[in-house]
């Protein structure tokens, strides 16, 4: 399993290369409402969903940003740096390619505002880590339970993959289907659900 890593606030840290225990912050849990709130943000590529999620997450502090992307090539490394700069000040970034559930169990109570971006990459990382498609709903339910146990507002971002053409190969079709079922499970439990089109949010729930 991949490790959870807190990013250097002055420069993008290298991704963890070997498994380690989930990091625990040394700060005391912040005082904030005891009830969790889950906001789910969906959209296509470049729809504005990440910017919208950050705006929702700025209401409280301290704020945590959980990044599931990994810099597996130079192009992705550039994207990650751009995303980090665009967040601005006030965010503590954690690189969590897989262990989202473990992060919320260990550190979630320390942050009244958390943004997770994005679940589609988390799903990809799970499947790459030998999780079978039929096991994904169980991982999603465990993640939702960990979030419900945190007294935080959590904004989760995911891609809507089902609006385009049917993929031409079986692997891509299966990923689209698993992602769609994942999104349905999260939307069912979310307090608010938004769909972004051309930078404009449509509230679904």
N, C-alpha and C positions, 0 to 999 in steps of 0.2 A: 504494500500500500504506500501511497505517496505521503510525504510529510506536509504539515502545515507550517508555513514560514511567514513571519512578519517582515514586510518590506522595509528597507532603509528609507526614511523620509527624504533623504537628499539624493539618493540614486537608486535605481532599480536593482534590487539584490538578485543574486543568482538563484535559480530554482534549486530546491533541495535535491541532492543526487542520491541519497540513501534514506531508508525509512528511519523515522525517529518518533518519539512520543509527541502527542499534540501539545503545542506550547501553551503555557498558562501565563497570563499577565500578572504583574505584581500589584497592580492597583486594586483598591477595594471596589466592590460593586457600587455603581452609581445609584443614587436614589431616584427612582422613577416609578411610574404606575406598575402595579403588579399584574395587570392583564396584558397578554401579548396581542399584537395586531399584525396581520399578514396582508400585505399588498402585493398583488401579482400583476406584472406588466408584460404584455405580449406584443409582438410586432415582427415585421420582416426585417431584412437587412437594411441598415441606414434609414429606419423608420422614425428614429428619434427616441426609441424606448430607453436607452441608457441615460440620456440627458434627463428625460422625464423621471426616471427612477432616482437619480441623484437629487433632483429638486424635491421629491417626496421625502428623501432621507435627510434633508438639511434642517428639518424642524427641530431636532433635538441633538444634543451632544453629551458625551463624546460619541463619535460616529466611527463605525467600522465598515470597511469595504472588503468583501471577500471575492477575490479574483480567481476564477477557475481556469483561465487560459494559461498555457505553458509556452515559453519561447523555444519552440522546437526547431525554428529556422529564423533566419535574419529578418524576413518580412514580418513574422509574428512578433518578434522582439521590438521592431519599430512600432507596430500597432499598440503593443502594451505600453511603451513609453508615451505615446501620444495620448492614450486613454488616461494614464496616470496624471499627465500634465493638465488635462482638461478637467480633472476633478477639483483641482485647486487645493487650498489649505483646509485643514480641519478634519482630514480623514486619516485614520490609521489603516493601512492596507495589509491584508493577510493573503498570501498566495495559498489557496486551498483547492488544488485540482480534483481531489476526491473526498477528503474527510470533512465534509460539511457538517454531518451529524456530530462527529466528535468535537468539532470546533464549538458548536452551539452548546454542547454539554459542558465543555471546559471553560469557555470564555464568554458565552452569549450574555450572561447576566451582567457583565461589565459594561455593556454598550446599549444604551436605550434606543439607538438607531443603527440598523445594519442593512447594507445593500449587498445582495448576492448577484453577481453578473459574470457568466450567465449559466443557466441550468442546462442549456443544450450542450455546452462544452463539458459540463459535469457528467452528463449522460454519456457523451462520447468517451470520456476518461474511464467511466465505470466499465463500459463494454470493452474497452481496450485492456482493462485490468482483469479481464476474464469473467466479469459478471455476465450471466446469461440474460437474454432479453426477458424471459419469464420471471427472473428474480428482481427486475427493476422496480415493480410496484412495491415490493417489500422494502427496498432501500428508500423509496420515496416516502412511505408511511413512517419509517423510522425518523427520517429527516423532519417531517411535519410534526411528529410527537416532540422532538427535541426543540423545535421552534415554539410550540405551544407551551412548553415548560419555561420559556424565557420571558421575563417581563420587559419585552422590547417591541419596537415597531420594526418589522422585517420587510424589506422590499425585495422581491425576487424577480429577476428578468429572465425571459425565455423567448425563443424564436417560434413563430408560427410557420411550420414547414408544409402545411397541407393546402396552400392556396395556389400553388403552381402546377406545372405538368407532372404527371405520374413519372417518377424516376424510371430510367431505362434498365436498371439492374436490380437484382433481388436484394442485395445488401443495403442499397440506398432505400429501397421501398420498406424494408424491415425497420431501418433506423427512423424513417419518417413516421411509421406506425407506432413504434415504441415511444417516440417523442410526443406524439399526439395523446397517447394514453397517459403519459406522465403529466402533461399540461392539464388534462381533465381532472386528474386526482388533486393537483394543487389548486386549481380554480374552484373546485368543490369546497375546499376547506378555507379558502381565502376570504378575508373580510371585504376586500375591494379588489376588483379586476378591471384592468384597463387594456384597451387595444390601440396601438399607435399606428397611424397612417400619415405619411408625409409630415411628421412632426406634430400631428394633431391627435390628442387623446380622446378616445371614445370610452366612456365608462360602461362596462357590461354588468357590473354587480356592485 
